[in-house]
């Protein structure tokens, strides 16, 4: 699945949206579950990669002590 956006903010919003949908739905929509999970996993990967990139960037700029 191709991500809709590469930004952390947009993908974090997707994670929140999917979590809220799963938490609040009264009747589970089994047909929508797999696409929702795929979308959330793609968003999670982008968020995780962005966090790692920022951590690395800060590590290069800030002294260890």
Backbone bond lengths (Angstrom), bond angles and torsions (degrees), N, CA, C in turn:
res aa  C-N    CA-C-N  psi(-1)  N-CA   C-N-CA  omega(-1)  CA-C   N-CA-C  phi
1 X - - - 1.447 - - 1.525 108.63 -
2 X 1.316 117.50 130.07 1.455 122.69 179.59 1.522 109.92 -82.25
3 X 1.329 116.60 130.68 1.473 118.76 179.86 1.524 110.92 -65.51
4 X 1.328 115.33 148.00 1.462 121.10 179.36 1.530 110.40 -74.24
5 X 1.318 116.85 -29.54 1.451 122.56 -176.58 1.523 108.31 -152.28
6 X 1.293 116.27 156.65 1.458 120.51 178.06 1.527 112.49 -100.86
7 X 1.336 118.03 -0.18 1.452 119.10 -176.20 1.521 111.43 -83.29
8 X 1.313 114.29 146.67 1.467 120.64 177.37 1.523 109.91 -60.09
9 X 1.318 115.98 -46.47 1.464 120.93 -176.34 1.528 111.77 -58.59
10 X 1.321 117.46 -47.03 1.461 120.90 -179.72 1.529 111.77 -64.04
11 X 1.318 116.35 -41.08 1.457 120.03 -177.90 1.517 112.45 -74.85
12 X 1.322 117.46 -32.09 1.461 120.40 173.64 1.531 109.57 -64.37
13 X 1.319 116.68 -38.26 1.464 121.02 177.18 1.525 110.65 -63.53
14 X 1.320 117.29 -37.75 1.472 120.70 176.57 1.515 110.02 -63.01
15 X 1.328 117.56 -44.66 1.462 120.83 178.77 1.526 111.05 -59.66
16 X 1.327 116.23 -44.21 1.466 120.25 178.95 1.528 110.89 -63.89
17 X 1.318 116.84 -42.12 1.467 121.48 -179.26 1.528 111.32 -62.60
18 X 1.318 116.62 -46.59 1.467 120.42 -179.47 1.526 110.27 -64.84
19 X 1.321 117.00 -44.32 1.468 120.58 178.78 1.526 110.87 -60.28
20 X 1.322 116.75 -43.59 1.466 120.77 179.84 1.527 111.10 -65.10
21 X 1.316 116.77 -41.16 1.462 120.83 177.73 1.522 110.61 -60.75
22 X 1.316 116.72 -47.18 1.461 120.51 -179.64 1.531 111.66 -65.35
23 X 1.314 116.47 -36.41 1.456 121.55 -177.77 1.533 112.32 -72.48
24 X 1.323 117.49 -34.34 1.463 119.95 -170.59 1.522 115.24 -104.64
25 X 1.313 118.48 -9.09 1.465 118.09 -178.25 1.523 110.50 -66.90
26 X 1.307 115.13 135.64 1.462 120.37 -178.77 1.524 111.73 -79.11
27 X 1.324 115.93 -38.75 1.459 121.28 176.59 1.524 108.33 -123.78
28 X 1.321 117.49 121.71 1.465 119.93 -178.98 1.529 111.88 -59.34
29 X 1.309 116.33 134.00 1.459 122.06 175.49 1.526 107.24 -99.51
30 X 1.307 114.73 90.55 1.468 120.84 -175.55 1.528 111.51 -59.03
31 X 1.332 117.44 -35.01 1.469 120.34 -179.14 1.523 112.08 -67.12
32 X 1.321 117.53 -25.35 1.461 121.08 -179.36 1.517 112.37 -93.95
33 X 1.323 118.13 -9.35 1.459 121.48 -173.27 1.530 113.14 -63.07
34 X 1.309 117.98 -51.97 1.471 121.06 -177.34 1.532 111.48 -62.25
35 X 1.344 119.46 -47.79 1.470 117.64 177.05 1.533 112.82 -60.80
36 X 1.344 116.64 -36.36 1.463 120.11 178.47 1.525 110.76 -65.16
37 X 1.315 116.70 -44.04 1.462 120.99 179.71 1.533 110.02 -65.88
38 X 1.320 117.44 -41.73 1.475 120.50 177.44 1.522 110.95 -60.18
39 X 1.323 116.45 -43.10 1.467 121.34 179.19 1.532 110.39 -63.53
40 X 1.326 116.49 -43.07 1.464 120.93 179.59 1.526 110.91 -66.03
41 X 1.320 117.92 -41.05 1.465 120.57 179.40 1.523 111.62 -64.07
42 X 1.328 117.20 -40.35 1.461 120.72 177.74 1.530 109.66 -64.03
43 X 1.327 116.64 -42.64 1.467 120.92 178.80 1.524 110.59 -65.30
44 X 1.326 117.36 -41.57 1.467 121.98 178.96 1.527 110.78 -60.06
45 X 1.332 116.80 -43.26 1.464 120.38 -179.58 1.525 110.72 -61.69
46 X 1.321 116.88 -43.03 1.463 119.87 179.67 1.528 110.08 -64.38
47 X 1.334 117.27 -44.58 1.468 120.77 179.06 1.526 110.64 -60.65
48 X 1.310 115.93 -45.53 1.465 120.63 -179.56 1.528 111.14 -61.93
49 X 1.324 116.69 -44.19 1.465 121.26 179.53 1.532 110.99 -64.25
50 X 1.330 117.54 -41.50 1.464 121.02 179.38 1.524 110.71 -64.72
51 X 1.344 117.00 -42.74 1.462 120.12 178.20 1.525 110.90 -60.92
52 X 1.321 116.62 -42.07 1.463 120.45 178.67 1.528 110.93 -64.32
53 X 1.323 116.85 -40.34 1.462 120.53 179.40 1.528 110.84 -64.18
54 X 1.327 116.91 -40.81 1.460 120.13 178.94 1.522 110.23 -67.84
55 X 1.316 117.19 -41.52 1.462 121.04 178.02 1.530 110.18 -59.95
56 X 1.303 116.84 -44.14 1.456 121.55 178.31 1.526 110.99 -63.28
57 X 1.328 116.73 -43.86 1.462 120.99 179.95 1.520 111.09 -62.18
58 X 1.316 117.29 -43.01 1.463 119.89 177.94 1.521 110.74 -66.47
59 X 1.311 117.08 -38.33 1.463 120.98 178.60 1.521 111.73 -61.35
60 X 1.318 116.98 -33.14 1.461 120.80 179.01 1.527 111.54 -75.86
61 X 1.313 117.14 -23.66 1.464 120.61 -174.86 1.527 113.92 -99.17
62 X 1.312 116.80 -26.31 1.463 120.64 -175.48 1.529 110.74 -106.49
63 X 1.315 116.44 138.46 1.469 118.78 176.46 1.534 109.88 -67.59
64 X 1.315 115.35 153.54 1.456 119.81 -178.00 1.530 112.55 -67.94
65 X 1.285 118.69 -31.44 1.466 121.52 -178.69 1.472 110.38 -100.18
